[in-house]
Amino acid sequence: MPGYFGKAIKFASTPGGRKMIMEAIRVAQSEEGRKLIAQARKVATTPEGKRLLAQAKEHAKTIARAPAAAADEAERAKAWQTIRDRFNGEKRP
């Protein structure tokens, strides 16, 4: 099981990951981005900030599982459609 660094590298190698990293760098280089990063560092050490970070991690895990669940659902729907077609007398390859 890859660690956080391995997961980050794997994500960064995808087109979506590269796009997100480029956007994050662009925002971080702006003056407003620097202020937001400084503010986030201060908030992250508070109990409320730790709770929000935990919620964000759980939300990210849910989103990461969503594409796999959608693919499983599509595959399941296709299988059910094949069964329905066979009961209706149609044959599919």
MARVEXFI-55180 format. One line per 8 residues: number of its first residue (from 0); their letters; for each residue x, y, z of N, C-alpha, C. Coordinates in nm, 2 decimals. Layout:
! MARVEXFI-55180
NUM = a = X,Y,Z,X,Y,Z,X,Y,Z  ...
! end
This chain:
! MARVEXFI-55180
0 = mpgyfgka = 0.09,-0.12,0.00,0.00,0.00,0.00,0.09,0.12,0.00  0.07,0.21,-0.10,0.16,0.33,-0.11,0.13,0.43,0.01  0.23,0.50,0.05,0.21,0.60,0.15,0.16,0.73,0.09  0.15,0.83,0.17,0.09,0.96,0.12,0.18,1.01,0.01  0.31,1.00,0.02,0.39,1.06,-0.09,0.37,0.98,-0.22  0.36,0.85,-0.21,0.34,0.77,-0.33,0.21,0.80,-0.39  0.10,0.82,-0.31,-0.03,0.85,-0.36,-0.03,0.99,-0.43  0.05,1.08,-0.37,0.06,1.21,-0.43,0.13,1.21,-0.57
8 = ikfastpg = 0.23,1.13,-0.58,0.30,1.12,-0.70,0.21,1.05,-0.81  0.14,0.95,-0.77,0.05,0.88,-0.86,-0.06,0.97,-0.91  -0.11,1.05,-0.82,-0.22,1.15,-0.86,-0.16,1.26,-0.95  -0.04,1.30,-0.92,0.02,1.41,-0.99,0.05,1.36,-1.14  0.07,1.23,-1.16,0.10,1.19,-1.29,-0.03,1.18,-1.38  -0.14,1.20,-1.33,-0.27,1.20,-1.41,-0.29,1.34,-1.46  -0.36,1.35,-1.57,-0.39,1.48,-1.63,-0.47,1.57,-1.53  -0.56,1.52,-1.46,-0.63,1.60,-1.36,-0.54,1.65,-1.25
16 = grkmimea = -0.45,1.56,-1.21,-0.35,1.60,-1.10,-0.26,1.71,-1.15  -0.21,1.70,-1.27,-0.12,1.80,-1.32,-0.20,1.93,-1.33  -0.32,1.93,-1.38,-0.40,2.05,-1.39,-0.42,2.12,-1.25  -0.45,2.03,-1.15,-0.47,2.08,-1.02,-0.34,2.14,-0.96  -0.23,2.08,-0.98,-0.11,2.13,-0.93,-0.07,2.26,-0.99  -0.09,2.27,-1.12,-0.06,2.40,-1.19,-0.14,2.51,-1.13  -0.27,2.48,-1.11,-0.36,2.58,-1.06,-0.32,2.62,-0.92  -0.28,2.52,-0.83,-0.24,2.55,-0.70,-0.12,2.64,-0.69
24 = irvaqsee = -0.02,2.61,-0.78,0.10,2.69,-0.79,0.07,2.83,-0.83  -0.02,2.84,-0.93,-0.06,2.98,-0.98,-0.12,3.06,-0.86  -0.21,3.00,-0.79,-0.28,3.07,-0.68,-0.18,3.10,-0.57  -0.09,3.00,-0.54,0.00,3.02,-0.42,0.10,3.13,-0.45  0.13,3.16,-0.58,0.23,3.26,-0.61,0.17,3.40,-0.61  0.04,3.41,-0.60,-0.03,3.54,-0.59,-0.02,3.60,-0.45  -0.04,3.73,-0.43,-0.04,3.78,-0.30,-0.15,3.73,-0.22  -0.27,3.72,-0.28,-0.39,3.67,-0.20,-0.36,3.53,-0.16
32 = grkliaqa = -0.30,3.45,-0.25,-0.27,3.31,-0.22,-0.18,3.30,-0.10  -0.08,3.38,-0.09,0.01,3.38,0.02,-0.06,3.41,0.15  -0.15,3.51,0.14,-0.22,3.54,0.27,-0.31,3.42,0.31  -0.38,3.36,0.21,-0.47,3.25,0.24,-0.39,3.13,0.30  -0.27,3.11,0.25,-0.19,3.00,0.30,-0.14,3.03,0.44  -0.10,3.15,0.47,-0.06,3.19,0.61,-0.18,3.17,0.70  -0.30,3.21,0.66,-0.42,3.20,0.74,-0.45,3.06,0.77  -0.44,2.97,0.66,-0.47,2.83,0.68,-0.38,2.76,0.77
40 = rkvattpe = -0.25,2.80,0.77,-0.15,2.75,0.87,-0.19,2.78,1.01  -0.23,2.90,1.03,-0.27,2.94,1.17,-0.40,2.87,1.21  -0.50,2.85,1.13,-0.62,2.79,1.16,-0.60,2.64,1.18  -0.51,2.58,1.10,-0.49,2.43,1.11,-0.45,2.38,1.24  -0.38,2.47,1.32,-0.34,2.43,1.45,-0.44,2.43,1.56  -0.55,2.50,1.54,-0.66,2.51,1.64,-0.75,2.38,1.63  -0.82,2.35,1.74,-0.90,2.23,1.75,-1.01,2.23,1.63  -1.07,2.35,1.61,-1.16,2.36,1.50,-1.10,2.33,1.36
48 = gkrllaqa = -0.98,2.38,1.35,-0.91,2.35,1.22,-0.88,2.21,1.20  -0.84,2.14,1.31,-0.81,2.00,1.30,-0.94,1.92,1.27  -1.05,1.96,1.32,-1.18,1.90,1.29,-1.21,1.92,1.14  -1.19,2.04,1.09,-1.22,2.07,0.95,-1.13,1.99,0.86  -1.00,1.97,0.90,-0.91,1.89,0.82,-0.95,1.75,0.81  -1.00,1.69,0.93,-1.05,1.56,0.93,-1.17,1.54,0.84  -1.26,1.64,0.84,-1.38,1.63,0.76,-1.34,1.63,0.61  -1.24,1.72,0.58,-1.19,1.73,0.44,-1.13,1.60,0.39
56 = kehaktia = -1.05,1.53,0.48,-0.99,1.40,0.44,-1.10,1.30,0.41  -1.20,1.29,0.50,-1.31,1.20,0.48,-1.39,1.23,0.35  -1.41,1.36,0.32,-1.47,1.40,0.20,-1.39,1.36,0.07  -1.26,1.38,0.08,-1.17,1.34,-0.03,-1.17,1.19,-0.05  -1.18,1.11,0.06,-1.19,0.97,0.04,-1.31,0.93,-0.03  -1.42,0.99,0.01,-1.55,0.96,-0.06,-1.55,1.00,-0.21  -1.49,1.11,-0.24,-1.48,1.15,-0.38,-1.39,1.05,-0.46  -1.28,1.01,-0.39,-1.19,0.92,-0.46,-1.25,0.78,-0.49
64 = rapaaaad = -1.35,0.74,-0.41,-1.41,0.62,-0.43,-1.53,0.63,-0.53  -1.57,0.75,-0.56,-1.69,0.77,-0.65,-1.67,0.72,-0.79  -1.56,0.74,-0.86,-1.54,0.69,-0.99,-1.55,0.54,-1.00  -1.49,0.47,-0.90,-1.49,0.33,-0.90,-1.64,0.28,-0.88  -1.71,0.34,-0.79,-1.85,0.30,-0.77,-1.93,0.33,-0.89  -1.91,0.43,-0.96,-1.98,0.46,-1.08,-1.96,0.36,-1.19  -1.83,0.31,-1.20,-1.80,0.21,-1.30,-1.86,0.08,-1.26  -1.86,0.05,-1.13,-1.93,-0.08,-1.09,-2.08,-0.07,-1.12
72 = eaerakaw = -2.14,0.04,-1.10,-2.28,0.06,-1.12,-2.31,0.04,-1.27  -2.23,0.10,-1.35,-2.25,0.09,-1.50,-2.24,-0.06,-1.54  -2.14,-0.13,-1.49,-2.12,-0.27,-1.52,-2.24,-0.35,-1.47  -2.29,-0.32,-1.36,-2.40,-0.39,-1.30,-2.53,-0.37,-1.38  -2.54,-0.24,-1.43,-2.66,-0.21,-1.51,-2.66,-0.29,-1.64  -2.54,-0.30,-1.70,-2.52,-0.37,-1.83,-2.55,-0.52,-1.81  -2.51,-0.57,-1.70,-2.54,-0.72,-1.67,-2.69,-0.74,-1.66  -2.76,-0.65,-1.58,-2.90,-0.66,-1.57,-2.97,-0.65,-1.70
80 = qtirdrfn = -2.93,-0.56,-1.78,-2.99,-0.54,-1.91,-2.97,-0.66,-2.00  -2.86,-0.73,-1.99,-2.84,-0.85,-2.06,-2.93,-0.96,-2.02  -2.95,-0.97,-1.89,-3.05,-1.07,-1.83,-3.19,-1.04,-1.88  -3.23,-0.91,-1.88,-3.36,-0.87,-1.92,-3.38,-0.91,-2.07  -3.28,-0.88,-2.15,-3.29,-0.91,-2.29,-3.31,-1.06,-2.32  -3.23,-1.14,-2.24,-3.24,-1.28,-2.26,-3.38,-1.34,-2.22  -3.44,-1.28,-2.11,-3.57,-1.32,-2.08,-3.68,-1.28,-2.18  -3.65,-1.17,-2.25,-3.74,-1.12,-2.36,-3.72,-1.19,-2.49
88 = gekrp = -3.62,-1.28,-2.50,-3.60,-1.36,-2.62,-3.49,-1.31,-2.71  -3.43,-1.20,-2.67,-3.32,-1.14,-2.75,-3.19,-1.20,-2.70  -3.10,-1.22,-2.80,-2.96,-1.27,-2.76,-2.86,-1.16,-2.79  -2.77,-1.15,-2.70,-2.66,-1.05,-2.71,-2.53,-1.13,-2.71  -2.43,-1.08,-2.78,-2.30,-1.15,-2.78,-2.23,-1.14,-2.65
! end
